[in-house]
Amino acid sequence: MSDAYDYSERIGRVEPSATLAISNLAAEKEAEGADIVDLSVGEPDFDTPANVVEAGKEALDAGHTGYTSSNGVPELKKAIAAKLRGNGVDADADEVIVTPGGKQALYETFQTLIDEGDEVVLLDPAWVSYEAMAKLAGGDLSRVDLAPHGFQLEPALDELAATVSDDTELLVVNTPSNPTGAVFSEAALEGVRDLAVEHDVAVISDEIYERITYGVEPTSLASLDGMADRTVTVNGFSKAYSMTGWRLGYLHATDEFVGEAGKLHSHSVSCATNFVQRAGIEALENTEESVEEMRDAFESRRDLLVDLFDEHGVDVDVGDGAFYMMIPVDDDDHAWCERAIEEASVACVPGSAFNADGFARISYAASEERLREAVDRLVANDLL
């Protein structure tokens, strides 16, 4: 039976999120009683820090349950601006929009900057929603493949220079990277800066994983000379503070950009949730110890996986951030991931979802015991 809806052309441009599709399938199998080691989800496996939860409760008790000013409560915007200044970004509270999740900040940025036919450049492997957001805004995609360079940007700068031109409207940079965990060097980002200035290109700097790095200090793109007026910095609370379900993110850009993006923000989501914003202030100001504990655990898990894969002759490019790893699999990575969940009860995301055929993304936001179990199952089913 067909329905009476006449669907828009723009919604036909995109597919459902592949990462959420795998996660949903894993949840369905678990509901049926299967023991699934779910390495598909981009979500820390830690509780939200207790002091942040308490701050949320106190905000509820204090009656912070109504609308806030559309761009966010002043106290949180000030705290975000202070955090950005700590990263070397010249930021003011009025240059911030607080959003219900970092994904909303990205969506608003694409919608504000991209018209039909505008060129958007992505660095592959790229998080699945960048492509969808670009297409929903009418953008045309050009891509630079970092896989031959160990997923690093610096050795691919010549290829990026050959791709970016005066016709490019927007370049998307995500470091630390989802899905690879790569942290781009300062030299790489200076290369981005030089191209952006030369060709007058706007840049999204997605820094959602910037607190989760191992032995390296990430560079905030907007801190580089020449980038303050052409960078939209996007970040959020989900990953660093284990606040995925709280849905809290933000963007920072120029006053003019915030004014334009604020129109879409006010007409779509109105504002981020009031009491959640109050908890966000606590997260920014009083959770350093919790962040370090989570980061140390992720680093130990990453190192464990590298050793386990090495034992089985699997060579992986080791990222210095986030909690993801790309493992080389069969050319048909979709079929490999289907076998992994059906035969080994291990959920992974096909690399082709990120435009990286022949790889699977695994998340090590799981206990060391479950990571060992996952590798054992993959080996036992001839998947490694």
VOPAGU-2260 file (C-alpha; in pm, 1 decimal, decimal comma):
REM VOPAGU-2260
SITE   aa  ch    i         X         Y         Z
SITE  MET   A    0       0,0       0,0       0,0
SITE  SER   A    1     147,0     333,0    -101,0
SITE  ASP   A    2      98,8     643,2     109,0
SITE  ALA   A    3     -13,5     985,7      -3,1
SITE  TYR   A    4     304,5    1171,9      82,9
SITE  ASP   A    5     501,1    1343,4    -191,4
SITE  TYR   A    6     853,9    1329,1     -50,8
SITE  SER   A    7    1097,3    1609,9    -107,8
SITE  GLU   A    8    1385,2    1570,4    -348,5
SITE  ARG   A    9    1632,2    1668,8     -76,6
SITE  ILE   A   10    1536,1    1381,9     155,1
SITE  GLY   A   11    1591,2    1139,6    -131,1
SITE  ARG   A   12    1955,4    1249,9    -149,8
SITE  VAL   A   13    2050,6    1079,2     175,2
SITE  GLU   A   14    2044,0     738,9     340,4
SITE  PRO   A   15    1987,3     660,2     710,4
SITE  SER   A   16    2295,1     678,2     932,3
SITE  ALA   A   17    2496,2     358,3     887,3
SITE  THR   A   18    2643,6     379,8    1236,6
SITE  LEU   A   19    2302,2     405,1    1399,3
SITE  ALA   A   20    2168,9     127,5    1175,0
SITE  ILE   A   21    2434,7    -115,4    1300,8
SITE  SER   A   22    2380,8      -5,4    1659,7
SITE  ASN   A   23    2005,7     -56,3    1622,8
SITE  LEU   A   24    2061,2    -404,4    1477,2
SITE  ALA   A   25    2286,9    -493,0    1769,7
SITE  ALA   A   26    2020,8    -370,8    2013,3
SITE  GLU   A   27    1755,5    -581,1    1837,8
SITE  LYS   A   28    1968,1    -894,4    1861,4
SITE  GLU   A   29    2040,7    -827,5    2228,3
SITE  ALA   A   30    1667,3    -787,1    2290,5
SITE  GLU   A   31    1623,3   -1132,4    2135,6
SITE  GLY   A   32    1873,8   -1274,1    2384,4
SITE  ALA   A   33    2195,4   -1269,0    2179,9
SITE  ASP   A   34    2523,7   -1180,0    2351,7
SITE  ILE   A   35    2651,5    -908,1    2119,6
SITE  VAL   A   36    2985,9    -735,5    2170,7
SITE  ASP   A   37    2884,1    -398,7    2033,6
SITE  LEU   A   38    3185,2    -213,2    1897,8
SITE  SER   A   39    2973,9       0,8    1665,6
SITE  VAL   A   40    2858,8     276,5    1893,6
SITE  GLY   A   41    3032,5     612,7    1926,8
SITE  GLU   A   42    2944,6     650,6    2290,6
SITE  PRO   A   43    3164,8     640,1    2600,9
SITE  ASP   A   44    3078,1     347,2    2825,9
SITE  PHE   A   45    3118,9     556,9    3140,4
SITE  ASP   A   46    2847,9     719,3    3347,9
SITE  THR   A   47    2814,8    1095,3    3327,5
SITE  PRO   A   48    3033,6    1236,0    3610,4
SITE  ALA   A   49    2836,4    1245,9    3934,4
SITE  ASN   A   50    2890,3    1618,6    3989,2
SITE  VAL   A   51    2743,8    1692,8    3646,1
SITE  VAL   A   52    2439,2    1477,4    3719,8
SITE  GLU   A   53    2397,2    1655,3    4052,5
SITE  ALA   A   54    2420,9    1994,0    3880,4
SITE  GLY   A   55    2142,4    1885,8    3646,0
SITE  LYS   A   56    1925,8    1777,6    3938,6
SITE  GLU   A   57    1989,1    2103,2    4120,8
SITE  ALA   A   58    1894,2    2297,9    3808,9
SITE  LEU   A   59    1567,8    2105,2    3788,7
SITE  ASP   A   60    1497,5    2166,9    4157,2
SITE  ALA   A   61    1571,2    2535,9    4103,4
SITE  GLY   A   62    1305,4    2550,7    3832,6
SITE  HIS   A   63    1528,8    2581,1    3527,4
SITE  THR   A   64    1272,9    2403,0    3308,1
SITE  GLY   A   65    1154,8    2677,1    3072,7
SITE  TYR   A   66    1292,1    2826,6    2754,7
SITE  THR   A   67    1626,8    3002,6    2763,2
SITE  SER   A   68    1750,3    3275,4    2533,2
SITE  SER   A   69    1777,2    3108,4    2194,7
SITE  ASN   A   70    2156,8    3103,2    2167,7
SITE  GLY   A   71    2207,0    2974,4    2522,4
SITE  VAL   A   72    2221,7    3084,3    2883,5
SITE  PRO   A   73    2481,1    3361,3    2933,3
SITE  GLU   A   74    2673,3    3169,2    3200,5
SITE  LEU   A   75    2731,7    2870,5    2973,0
SITE  LYS   A   76    2827,4    3084,9    2675,0
SITE  LYS   A   77    3081,5    3263,6    2893,1
SITE  ALA   A   78    3223,2    2930,4    3011,9
SITE  ILE   A   79    3247,4    2805,5    2652,2
SITE  ALA   A   80    3422,1    3124,7    2542,0
SITE  ALA   A   81    3670,5    3089,2    2828,0
SITE  LYS   A   82    3737,1    2728,1    2729,3
SITE  LEU   A   83    3798,5    2833,6    2367,5
SITE  ARG   A   84    4034,5    3108,5    2476,2
SITE  GLY   A   85    4227,9    2839,1    2661,3
SITE  ASN   A   86    4270,4    2671,6    2320,6
SITE  GLY   A   87    4410,3    2992,0    2175,0
SITE  VAL   A   88    4086,9    3099,8    2004,3
SITE  ASP   A   89    3987,9    3464,4    2039,4
SITE  ALA   A   90    3633,6    3396,3    2157,9
SITE  ASP   A   91    3357,3    3603,6    2311,1
SITE  ALA   A   92    3033,0    3474,4    2462,2
SITE  ASP   A   93    2825,0    3654,6    2197,2
SITE  GLU   A   94    3002,4    3449,8    1928,1
SITE  VAL   A   95    2860,1    3120,8    2062,7
SITE  ILE   A   96    2541,4    2931,4    1984,7
SITE  VAL   A   97    2454,5    2651,0    2227,6
SITE  THR   A   98    2278,3    2365,1    2049,4
SITE  PRO   A   99    2101,1    2039,1    2139,7
SITE  GLY   A  100    2402,9    1826,8    2048,2
SITE  GLY   A  101    2708,0    1891,5    1834,5
SITE  LYS   A  102    2525,3    1739,3    1536,8
SITE  GLN   A  103    2274,1    2026,0    1541,9
SITE  ALA   A  104    2560,0    2276,2    1540,0
SITE  LEU   A  105    2700,1    2108,0    1229,7
SITE  TYR   A  106    2360,1    2096,1    1060,7
SITE  GLU   A  107    2301,5    2465,5    1121,6
SITE  THR   A  108    2645,7    2545,8     981,9
SITE  PHE   A  109    2587,8    2355,6     658,1
SITE  GLN   A  110    2245,2    2512,5     614,4
SITE  THR   A  111    2384,1    2860,4     678,1
SITE  LEU   A  112    2676,2    2837,0     435,8
SITE  ILE   A  113    2579,8    2600,9     151,4
SITE  ASP   A  114    2355,8    2675,2    -147,2
SITE  GLU   A  115    2255,0    2443,7    -429,5
SITE  GLY   A  116    2563,6    2336,0    -624,6
SITE  ASP   A  117    2823,1    2470,0    -379,7
SITE  GLU   A  118    3135,4    2256,8    -344,3
SITE  VAL   A  119    3205,3    2095,8      -7,2
SITE  VAL   A  120    3540,2    1919,3      42,8
SITE  LEU   A  121    3560,4    1622,7     281,0
SITE  LEU   A  122    3866,2    1438,8     411,3
SITE  ASP   A  123    3804,9    1065,2     385,3
SITE  PRO   A  124    3740,4     858,2     584,5
SITE  ALA   A  125    3476,4    1106,7     697,6
SITE  TRP   A  126    3203,4    1080,2     959,0
SITE  VAL   A  127    2884,8     964,2     789,8
SITE  SER   A  128    2670,0    1269,6     861,9
SITE  TYR   A  129    2894,4    1523,9     687,3
SITE  GLU   A  130    2794,5    1388,1     347,4
SITE  ALA   A  131    2427,7    1377,5     442,0
SITE  MET   A  132    2429,5    1732,3     575,2
SITE  ALA   A  133    2608,0    1863,5     266,9
SITE  LYS   A  134    2356,9    1692,2      36,9
SITE  LEU   A  135    2057,6    1813,9     237,4
SITE  ALA   A  136    2188,4    2167,5     188,3
SITE  GLY   A  137    2229,6    2104,8    -186,0
SITE  GLY   A  138    2607,3    2086,4    -184,9
SITE  ASP   A  139    2826,4    1891,4    -425,4
SITE  LEU   A  140    3103,5    1681,6    -271,9
SITE  SER   A  141    3472,4    1660,0    -353,4
SITE  ARG   A  142    3685,3    1424,0    -145,4
SITE  VAL   A  143    4048,2    1368,8     -48,2
SITE  ASP   A  144    4143,9    1014,0      53,4
SITE  LEU   A  145    4373,5     994,2     356,4
SITE  ALA   A  146    4376,0     612,6     374,6
SITE  PRO   A  147    4696,3     576,4     165,8
SITE  HIS   A  148    4867,9     811,4     412,7
SITE  GLY   A  149    4790,6     625,1     734,2
SITE  PHE   A  150    4480,9     845,8     770,5
SITE  GLN   A  151    4699,8    1152,1     829,9
SITE  LEU   A  152    4644,9    1485,5     656,6
SITE  GLU   A  153    4998,1    1626,3     642,3
SITE  PRO   A  154    5126,7    1382,4     375,8
SITE  ALA   A  155    4808,6    1444,0     173,4
SITE  LEU   A  156    4837,2    1822,6     156,9
SITE  ASP   A  157    4935,2    1816,6    -211,6
SITE  GLU   A  158    4618,8    1621,7    -289,9
SITE  LEU   A  159    4415,6    1865,8     -82,3
SITE  ALA   A  160    4575,4    2156,1    -271,1
SITE  ALA   A  161    4476,2    1992,0    -599,2
SITE  THR   A  162    4116,1    1963,4    -476,8
SITE  VAL   A  163    4049,5    2297,7    -308,3
SITE  SER   A  164    3995,2    2585,4    -549,4
SITE  ASP   A  165    3828,4    2923,9    -578,2
SITE  ASP   A  166    3506,2    2730,5    -641,8
SITE  THR   A  167    3521,4    2558,7    -302,3
SITE  GLU   A  168    3272,4    2695,3     -53,2
SITE  LEU   A  169    3345,3    2481,8     252,5
SITE  LEU   A  170    3611,3    2242,4     382,0
SITE  VAL   A  171    3534,6    2010,4     674,1
SITE  VAL   A  172    3817,0    1917,1     912,4
SITE  ASN   A  173    3763,5    1670,9    1197,7
SITE  THR   A  174    4055,8    1619,3    1434,5
SITE  PRO   A  175    4075,7    1400,8    1637,5
SITE  SER   A  176    3897,1    1202,8    1370,5
SITE  ASN   A  177    3592,3     984,4    1366,8
SITE  PRO   A  178    3635,7     713,2    1234,4
SITE  THR   A  179    4016,4     685,3    1241,1
SITE  GLY   A  180    4130,9     843,0    1567,4
SITE  ALA   A  181    4391,5    1042,3    1373,3
SITE  VAL   A  182    4506,3    1371,8    1523,7
SITE  PHE   A  183    4623,7    1606,7    1250,0
SITE  SER   A  184    4955,7    1783,0    1304,2
SITE  GLU   A  185    4987,5    2157,8    1342,1
SITE  ALA   A  186    5175,6    2160,1    1011,6
SITE  ALA   A  187    4878,6    1990,3     845,6
SITE  LEU   A  188    4639,7    2250,2     983,4
SITE  GLU   A  189    4871,8    2529,4     874,3
SITE  GLY   A  190    4845,1    2378,0     526,6
SITE  VAL   A  191    4466,9    2395,3     557,5
SITE  ARG   A  192    4499,5    2757,4     667,2
SITE  ASP   A  193    4713,8    2849,0     368,2
SITE  LEU   A  194    4466,2    2695,0     123,5
SITE  ALA   A  195    4163,4    2845,2     296,3
SITE  VAL   A  196    4313,9    3193,0     287,1
SITE  GLU   A  197    4438,7    3157,9     -71,2
SITE  HIS   A  198    4101,2    3045,3    -203,9
SITE  ASP   A  199    3877,8    3231,8      44,7
SITE  VAL   A  200    3722,1    2912,0     179,9
SITE  ALA   A  201    3522,4    2869,5     501,3
SITE  VAL   A  202    3622,0    2577,2     724,1
SITE  ILE   A  203    3430,8    2370,1     976,9
SITE  SER   A  204    3661,1    2252,5    1254,1
SITE  ASP   A  205    3483,7    1964,4    1426,4
SITE  GLU   A  206    3663,5    1926,4    1759,0
SITE  ILE   A  207    3418,8    1700,7    1943,5
SITE  TYR   A  208    3699,1    1459,8    2046,3
SITE  GLU   A  209    3961,0    1720,7    2135,7
SITE  ARG   A  210    3970,9    1622,8    2505,0
SITE  ILE   A  211    4034,5    1256,4    2416,6
SITE  THR   A  212    4396,1    1245,6    2295,9
SITE  TYR   A  213    4695,8    1033,7    2392,2
SITE  GLY   A  214    5034,5    1199,0    2423,9
SITE  VAL   A  215    4961,1    1476,8    2174,7
SITE  GLU   A  216    4806,9    1821,6    2204,2
SITE  PRO   A  217    4551,9    1897,3    1931,8
SITE  THR   A  218    4555,4    2235,1    1759,3
SITE  SER   A  219    4233,7    2434,2    1734,8
SITE  LEU   A  220    4213,3    2554,8    1376,5
SITE  ALA   A  221    4064,0    2893,5    1463,9
SITE  SER   A  222    4371,9    2970,3    1676,7
SITE  LEU   A  223    4593,8    2991,0    1366,2
SITE  ASP   A  224    4666,6    3329,0    1209,3
SITE  GLY   A  225    4417,4    3405,0     936,4
SITE  MET   A  226    4155,3    3151,1    1048,0
SITE  ALA   A  227    3954,9    3336,2    1311,8
SITE  ASP   A  228    3718,7    3493,6    1058,6
SITE  ARG   A  229    3670,6    3185,6     839,0
SITE  THR   A  230    3639,8    2898,9    1089,8
SITE  VAL   A  231    3326,0    2760,7    1249,6
SITE  THR   A  232    3443,4    2564,3    1552,7
SITE  VAL   A  233    3200,4    2288,9    1652,6
SITE  ASN   A  234    3224,3    2099,5    1979,0
SITE  GLY   A  235    3005,1    1942,3    2242,8
SITE  PHE   A  236    2975,4    1755,4    2568,5
SITE  SER   A  237    2886,5    1402,8    2454,0
SITE  LYS   A  238    3230,4    1247,9    2419,2
SITE  ALA   A  239    3461,7    1416,2    2668,8
SITE  TYR   A  240    3207,6    1421,1    2951,1
SITE  SER   A  241    3009,3    1106,5    2864,3
SITE  MET   A  242    2692,6    1313,4    2815,2
SITE  THR   A  243    2560,7    1166,9    2489,5
SITE  GLY   A  244    2196,9    1153,2    2598,0
SITE  TRP   A  245    2201,5    1502,5    2743,6
SITE  ARG   A  246    2224,7    1646,5    2388,4
SITE  LEU   A  247    2443,3    1952,1    2435,6
SITE  GLY   A  248    2682,3    2109,0    2186,7
SITE  TYR   A  249    2789,0    2444,5    2053,1
SITE  LEU   A  250    2942,5    2637,2    1769,2
SITE  HIS   A  251    3169,9    2938,8    1769,4
SITE  ALA   A  252    3221,7    3176,7    1478,5
SITE  THR   A  253    3207,9    3546,0    1393,5
SITE  ASP   A  254    2928,5    3774,5    1514,5
SITE  GLU   A  255    2792,5    3789,9    1160,4
SITE  PHE   A  256    2782,4    3411,9    1122,4
SITE  VAL   A  257    2615,3    3369,0    1461,2
SITE  GLY   A  258    2351,5    3621,7    1357,2
SITE  GLU   A  259    2272,6    3431,5    1039,3
SITE  ALA   A  260    2288,5    3080,2    1188,0
SITE  GLY   A  261    2084,1    3205,6    1482,4
SITE  LYS   A  262    1786,3    3254,5    1250,4
SITE  LEU   A  263    1778,0    2881,8    1169,1
SITE  HIS   A  264    1843,5    2793,7    1531,8
SITE  SER   A  265    1552,5    3003,1    1658,7
SITE  HIS   A  266    1310,4    2870,0    1397,7
SITE  SER   A  267    1403,8    2502,8    1445,4
SITE  VAL   A  268    1505,2    2398,9    1796,1
SITE  SER   A  269    1437,8    2731,2    1975,2
SITE  CYS   A  270    1705,9    2656,7    2235,5
SITE  ALA   A  271    1897,0    2378,4    2406,2
SITE  THR   A  272    1736,4    2230,7    2718,2
SITE  ASN   A  273    1759,0    2470,3    3010,3
SITE  PHE   A  274    1869,0    2243,6    3295,1
SITE  VAL   A  275    2110,7    2058,6    3064,7
SITE  GLN   A  276    2285,4    2385,7    2989,5
SITE  ARG   A  277    2333,9    2441,5    3363,8
SITE  ALA   A  278    2490,9    2097,3    3393,1
SITE  GLY   A  279    2717,5    2189,0    3102,9
SITE  ILE   A  280    2871,9    2469,1    3304,8
SITE  GLU   A  281    2967,1    2217,6    3573,2
SITE  ALA   A  282    3112,5    1985,4    3309,5
SITE  LEU   A  283    3336,8    2256,7    3169,6
SITE  GLU   A  284    3456,4    2384,5    3502,7
SITE  ASN   A  285    3482,9    2089,1    3742,2
SITE  THR   A  286    3540,5    1755,6    3569,6
SITE  GLU   A  287    3910,0    1746,6    3483,1
SITE  GLU   A  288    3976,4    1441,6    3701,9
SITE  SER   A  289    3687,6    1245,5    3548,0
SITE  VAL   A  290    3799,2    1335,9    3195,7
SITE  GLU   A  291    4153,0    1217,2    3269,2
SITE  GLU   A  292    4027,9     885,8    3412,1
SITE  MET   A  293    3820,7     818,6    3101,3
SITE  ARG   A  294    4104,5     922,6    2870,9
SITE  ASP   A  295    4351,3     693,4    3050,0
SITE  ALA   A  296    4110,3     401,4    3020,0
SITE  PHE   A  297    4061,8     462,1    2647,4
SITE  GLU   A  298    4437,3     475,7    2593,1
SITE  SER   A  299    4487,6     144,5    2772,6
SITE  ARG   A  300    4214,1     -15,3    2561,3
SITE  ARG   A  301    4362,4     120,5    2240,5
SITE  ASP   A  302    4702,9     -23,0    2329,3
SITE  LEU   A  303    4546,7    -357,0    2421,7
SITE  LEU   A  304    4373,2    -381,0    2085,0
SITE  VAL   A  305    4691,2    -295,1    1897,3
SITE  ASP   A  306    4870,0    -577,8    2078,4
SITE  LEU   A  307    4586,5    -824,7    2018,8
SITE  PHE   A  308    4568,6    -744,0    1648,7
SITE  ASP   A  309    4946,3    -769,6    1621,7
SITE  GLU   A  310    4932,7   -1117,8    1773,0
SITE  HIS   A  311    4705,9   -1220,9    1486,0
SITE  GLY   A  312    4907,2   -1047,2    1214,4
SITE  VAL   A  313    4667,2    -757,7    1165,8
SITE  ASP   A  314    4846,7    -427,3    1108,5
SITE  VAL   A  315    4644,9    -119,8    1205,3
SITE  ASP   A  316    4712,8     252,2    1182,0
SITE  VAL   A  317    4711,5     371,6    1542,3
SITE  GLY   A  318    4536,4     701,4    1607,5
SITE  ASP   A  319    4628,1     936,6    1888,1
SITE  GLY   A  320    4273,8    1042,2    1971,0
SITE  ALA   A  321    3904,4     957,1    2000,3
SITE  PHE   A  322    3815,9     591,1    2070,8
SITE  TYR   A  323    3801,3     439,3    1724,0
SITE  MET   A  324    4022,1     217,3    1512,7
SITE  MET   A  325    3998,8     122,2    1146,6
SITE  ILE   A  326    4090,3    -239,8    1079,9
SITE  PRO   A  327    4160,1    -374,5     730,0
SITE  VAL   A  328    3905,7    -637,5     624,0
SITE  ASP   A  329    3777,6    -791,2     300,7
SITE  ASP   A  330    3717,2    -565,7       3,8
SITE  ASP   A  331    3345,6    -615,8      67,8
SITE  ASP   A  332    3341,6    -458,9     412,4
SITE  HIS   A  333    2960,7    -469,2     428,7
SITE  ALA   A  334    2966,5    -847,9     390,0
SITE  TRP   A  335    3246,8    -874,6     647,5
SITE  CYS   A  336    3048,6    -672,9     902,2
SITE  GLU   A  337    2738,0    -880,2     835,1
SITE  ARG   A  338    2938,1   -1196,2     901,6
SITE  ALA   A  339    3088,3   -1040,1    1213,9
SITE  ILE   A  340    2749,8    -975,6    1372,8
SITE  GLU   A  341    2573,1   -1287,9    1242,1
SITE  GLU   A  342    2851,1   -1543,4    1300,1
SITE  ALA   A  343    3070,2   -1387,5    1570,9
SITE  SER   A  344    2810,3   -1167,0    1743,1
SITE  VAL   A  345    3045,4    -867,1    1713,7
SITE  ALA   A  346    2902,1    -540,2    1583,3
SITE  CYS   A  347    3131,5    -321,1    1370,1
SITE  VAL   A  348    3060,7     -46,3    1117,1
SITE  PRO   A  349    3154,8     -96,1     749,9
SITE  GLY   A  350    3432,1     137,2     640,5
SITE  SER   A  351    3241,4     218,7     323,1
SITE  ALA   A  352    2996,1     412,2     541,2
SITE  PHE   A  353    3284,9     658,3     585,7
SITE  ASN   A  354    3397,3     628,1     221,6
SITE  ALA   A  355    3675,8     389,2     324,8
SITE  ASP   A  356    3612,9      61,7     145,4
SITE  GLY   A  357    3798,6    -241,1     277,4
SITE  PHE   A  358    3797,2    -132,4     640,9
SITE  ALA   A  359    3571,2    -173,2     942,5
SITE  ARG   A  360    3546,6      79,1    1223,3
SITE  ILE   A  361    3551,0     -47,9    1576,5
SITE  SER   A  362    3491,8     155,3    1887,8
SITE  TYR   A  363    3695,3      70,3    2194,7
SITE  ALA   A  364    3442,4     234,5    2424,7
SITE  ALA   A  365    3400,2    -107,1    2586,2
SITE  SER   A  366    3569,7    -291,2    2871,5
SITE  GLU   A  367    3901,1    -467,5    2814,7
SITE  GLU   A  368    3725,8    -798,3    2884,2
SITE  ARG   A  369    3473,6    -736,3    2607,0
SITE  LEU   A  370    3744,2    -619,3    2367,3
SITE  ARG   A  371    3935,6    -942,7    2424,5
SITE  GLU   A  372    3614,0   -1137,8    2372,8
SITE  ALA   A  373    3547,8    -955,1    2046,4
SITE  VAL   A  374    3891,2   -1033,1    1904,6
SITE  ASP   A  375    3864,2   -1396,0    2014,3
SITE  ARG   A  376    3527,0   -1431,4    1842,1
SITE  LEU   A  377    3650,4   -1271,6    1520,1
SITE  VAL   A  378    3950,9   -1502,7    1514,9
SITE  ALA   A  379    3741,2   -1811,2    1591,2
SITE  ASN   A  380    3516,3   -1730,2    1294,9
SITE  ASP   A  381    3804,3   -1670,7    1052,6
SITE  LEU   A  382    3732,7   -1300,9    1031,5
SITE  LEU   A  383    4085,6   -1198,8    1127,7
